[in-house]
């Protein structure tokens, strides 16, 4: 059975959707909780939002790299079989 070489791209789309939801959720929580301009909780949520965004961006880069590697391996196997 042949695997779809674009399957990791689907995983990338799911990760992008999760990143968007997490970003919007933390923005909503931050806007509701932040009372003063520089409250400690607001800064903590801003730090959390930044870390989540960086982590999910890293996951997207990893998924894209995996998709490229998988596609390259498939091309090499097809070239060797020919």
Buried (B, 14 or more C-beta within 10 A) or exposed (E): EEEEBEEBBEBBEEBBEBBEEBBEEBEEBBEEEBEEEEEEEBEEBBEBBEEBBEEBEEBBEBBBEBBEEBBEEEEEEEEEEE
